[in-house]
Amino acid sequence: MKKLICTGIVLATSALALVAQPHQHSHEGRFYAGVQQGPMLNIYENYFSYVDNHKPLDLITFQAGLVGGYDFNEMFGVRITAGYAKNAGACNTYNTSAGGFYPYTFSSLNLFADAVLDLHGMSDRLSFFRMKLYGGLGMGHSFNMTDPQHPWQKLTDPSNAFGFRLGGIAEYNIFDNFAMYLDICGEAYFDEYNGLLPSLQDQTDVYEGYGGFPFDLRGLVSLGFLYRF
């Protein structure tokens, strides 16, 4: 009886270990879909005014998205992501005679098409853990901007802007058709993305630190889950 019980325990333990063990199946020729979400850092014109007014954490907002893609082989793939985010910006401080702090928030919908390179696909051995790099082009649509109460600088609501991005993915394949991943990405949009397009007068060198950089920047960290068909 004891021998039978021990044999049953060994078999059950082995079965659980097999179920829990990550799978190393090929991704070649497979479609996938997923969801992701996480924090985002906003770096637009006058972002430094949040720091000056002791509110740097307000520059961190929330974003989420849907992902769909296709792997041509173990090395190369493409994907499309559609995302929604809450953003935080601010109007001019240093060029405003009254000084002050003029923060505002807005929502955005973003669509990107990415080319994806799987670094582990360069070797012949399949792996349940994959590191990927990607780059893409897209469009951002910004809307629902709150009123910053700035004396002369006005926001364009809604606003559209082209963008580009680079990022990296750490993917862990739990089962053949299910994986979780960490996505770290940097995005850059043309300057009107945040509804604010500073004039040349705003971008004078006299006011050191003013955001005359021609792009609106976002840094995203996402935790995601995907299903392979």
Phi, psi and omega per residue, in radians:
M1 nan -0.782 3.124
K2 -1.086 -0.679 -3.135
K3 -1.113 -0.690 -3.140
L4 -1.160 -0.731 3.120
I5 -1.122 -0.763 3.131
C6 -1.088 -0.722 3.122
T7 -1.100 -0.702 3.121
G8 -1.124 -0.705 3.122
I9 -1.121 -0.753 3.132
V10 -1.085 -0.772 -3.138
L11 -1.141 -0.728 3.134
A12 -1.147 -0.727 3.113
T13 -1.105 -0.725 3.133
S14 -1.113 -0.711 3.135
A15 -1.118 -0.754 3.112
L16 -1.109 -0.688 3.131
A17 -1.116 -0.679 3.121
L18 -1.176 -0.693 3.127
V19 -1.143 -0.721 -3.083
A20 -1.339 -0.321 -3.059
Q21 -1.237 2.292 3.136
P22 -1.148 2.586 -3.094
H23 -1.670 2.713 -3.056
Q24 -2.191 0.849 -3.084
H25 -1.466 2.801 -3.138
S26 -1.254 2.575 3.065
H27 -1.755 -0.086 -3.013
E28 -1.071 2.301 3.078
G29 1.178 0.527 -3.077
R30 -2.161 2.428 3.015
F31 -1.532 2.720 3.057
Y32 -2.571 2.769 3.082
A33 -2.466 2.608 -3.099
G34 -2.816 3.125 3.090
V35 -2.290 2.670 3.111
Q36 -2.650 2.734 3.097
Q37 -2.810 2.833 3.116
G38 2.895 -3.033 -3.127
P39 -1.405 2.835 -3.124
M40 -2.508 2.438 3.086
L41 -1.804 2.208 -3.115
N42 -1.716 2.156 3.099
I43 -2.235 1.507 3.124
Y44 -1.996 -3.014 3.084
E45 -0.947 2.407 3.049
N46 1.132 0.367 3.107
Y47 -1.032 -0.507 -3.124
F48 -1.126 -0.326 3.135
S49 -1.204 -0.411 3.026
Y50 -1.153 -0.704 3.107
V51 -1.189 -0.771 -3.139
D52 -1.044 -0.527 -3.103
N53 -1.802 0.350 3.009
H54 1.068 0.640 3.098
K55 -2.291 0.824 -3.090
P56 -1.122 -0.515 -3.116
L57 -1.198 -0.330 3.096
D58 -1.214 -0.244 3.072
L59 -1.346 -0.187 3.113
I60 -1.718 2.065 -3.117
T61 -2.166 -2.903 -3.023
F62 -2.054 2.528 3.067
Q63 -2.516 2.685 3.120
A64 -2.616 2.755 -3.094
G65 -2.796 2.938 3.039
L66 -1.935 2.508 -3.067
V67 -2.240 2.413 3.006
G68 -2.452 2.396 -3.085
G69 -2.720 3.111 -3.136
Y70 -2.562 2.328 3.090
D71 -1.757 1.992 3.108
F72 -1.163 -0.696 3.095
N73 -2.712 -2.866 -3.090
E74 -1.292 -0.205 -3.092
M75 -1.860 -0.718 -2.964
F76 -2.109 2.494 3.089
G77 -2.714 3.051 3.065
V78 -2.325 2.740 3.081
R79 -2.663 2.752 3.059
I80 -2.175 2.330 3.107
T81 -2.163 2.414 3.041
A82 -2.107 2.141 -3.028
G83 -2.244 2.718 3.026
Y84 -2.159 2.485 -3.124
A85 -2.602 2.680 2.905
K86 -1.758 2.292 -3.032
N87 -2.100 2.754 3.139
A88 -2.267 2.165 3.106
G89 -2.264 -3.080 3.103
A90 -2.709 2.623 3.087
C91 -1.560 3.052 -3.054
N92 -0.984 2.345 3.076
T93 -1.989 -0.875 -3.006
Y94 -1.212 -0.484 3.137
N95 -1.636 0.067 -3.104
T96 -1.756 2.174 -3.032
S97 -1.037 -0.578 -3.121
A98 -1.420 -0.112 -3.062
G99 1.148 -2.422 3.048
G100 1.595 3.075 -3.103
F101 -2.176 2.177 -3.010
Y102 -2.222 1.198 -3.109
P103 -1.381 2.745 3.020
Y104 -2.684 2.837 3.098
T105 -2.176 2.798 3.065
F106 -2.747 2.795 3.090
S107 -1.727 2.801 3.120
S108 -2.620 2.579 2.964
L109 -2.039 2.297 -3.024
N110 -2.304 2.364 -3.139
L111 -2.208 2.203 -3.123
F112 -2.296 2.558 2.970
A113 -2.006 2.181 -3.036
D114 -2.067 2.552 2.892
A115 -1.730 2.287 -3.000
V116 -2.070 2.310 3.082
L117 -1.987 2.109 3.102
D118 -1.600 1.930 -3.078
L119 -1.150 -0.554 -3.140
H120 -1.309 -0.314 3.110
G121 -1.233 -0.197 3.113
M122 -1.292 -0.288 3.094
S123 -1.770 2.825 -3.125
D124 -1.389 -0.278 -3.056
R125 -1.612 2.190 3.084
L126 -1.234 2.646 -3.118
S127 -2.419 2.518 3.075
F128 -1.326 -0.286 3.098
F129 -1.959 2.248 -3.062
R130 -2.273 2.406 3.021
M131 -1.902 2.267 -3.076
K132 -2.275 2.631 3.011
L133 -2.099 2.587 3.122
Y134 -2.606 2.769 3.040
G135 -2.528 2.581 -3.076
G136 -2.744 2.943 3.081
L137 -2.083 2.616 -3.116
G138 -2.881 -2.928 -3.106
M139 -2.415 2.453 3.073
G140 -2.052 2.368 3.090
H141 -2.061 2.051 -3.083
S142 -1.894 2.487 -3.064
F143 -2.799 3.059 3.126
N144 0.977 0.860 -3.141
M145 -1.418 2.302 3.080
T146 -1.360 2.827 -3.089
D147 -1.483 2.034 -3.141
P148 -1.377 -0.112 -3.138
Q149 1.085 0.608 3.096
H150 -1.389 2.482 -3.042
P151 -1.161 -0.491 -3.093
W152 -2.487 -0.266 -3.112
Q153 -1.561 2.199 -3.062
K154 -1.941 2.603 3.126
L155 -1.728 2.575 3.043
T156 -1.673 2.015 -3.061
D157 -2.364 2.002 0.056
P158 -1.429 3.047 -3.137
S159 -2.508 2.555 3.123
N160 -2.183 2.522 -3.127
A161 -2.675 2.445 3.019
F162 -1.298 2.647 3.141
G163 -2.532 2.921 3.037
F164 -2.503 2.802 -3.080
R165 -2.713 2.818 3.045
L166 -2.364 2.540 -3.124
G167 -2.830 3.089 3.113
G168 -2.400 2.629 -3.094
I169 -2.262 2.321 2.962
A170 -1.935 1.949 -3.005
E171 -2.011 2.356 3.140
Y172 -2.105 1.988 -3.098
N173 -1.527 1.832 -3.098
I174 -1.301 -0.811 3.060
F175 -2.248 3.118 -3.141
D176 -0.993 -0.710 -3.036
N177 -2.003 0.242 -3.106
F178 -2.431 2.328 -3.116
A179 -2.545 2.732 2.982
M180 -2.100 2.700 -3.064
Y181 -2.672 2.782 3.024
L182 -2.001 2.201 -3.076
D183 -2.077 2.121 3.088
I184 -2.035 2.198 -2.952
C185 -2.480 2.532 2.990
G186 -2.075 2.227 -3.113
E187 -2.063 2.549 3.079
A188 -2.304 2.287 3.136
Y189 -2.101 2.687 3.009
F190 -1.063 2.706 -2.796
D191 -1.036 -0.355 -3.096
E192 -1.444 0.042 -3.090
Y193 -0.967 -0.754 -3.090
N194 -1.568 0.315 3.091
G195 1.358 0.105 -3.047
L196 -2.271 2.031 3.118
L197 -2.072 1.643 -3.064
P198 -1.061 2.504 3.084
S199 -1.375 2.963 3.108
L200 -1.078 -0.550 3.117
Q201 -1.124 -0.606 3.136
D202 -1.183 -0.487 -2.978
Q203 -1.659 0.510 3.138
T204 -1.208 2.599 3.114
D205 -1.315 -0.184 -3.111
V206 -1.099 -0.646 -3.107
Y207 -1.716 1.479 -3.067
E208 -1.066 2.338 3.123
G209 1.720 -0.110 3.116
Y210 -1.240 2.475 -3.052
G211 -1.315 1.350 3.073
G212 -1.571 0.059 3.124
F213 -1.081 2.374 -2.969
P214 -1.361 0.160 -3.136
F215 -2.284 2.618 2.957
D216 -1.686 2.268 -2.970
L217 -2.013 2.560 3.054
R218 -2.410 2.454 3.025
G219 -2.044 2.175 -3.025
L220 -2.100 2.425 2.997
V221 -2.189 2.089 -3.038
S222 -2.214 2.424 2.933
L223 -1.797 2.235 -3.050
G224 -2.364 2.868 3.068
F225 -2.333 2.437 -3.126
L226 -2.392 2.726 3.129
Y227 -2.131 2.258 3.106
R228 -1.735 2.328 -3.117
F229 -1.572 nan nan
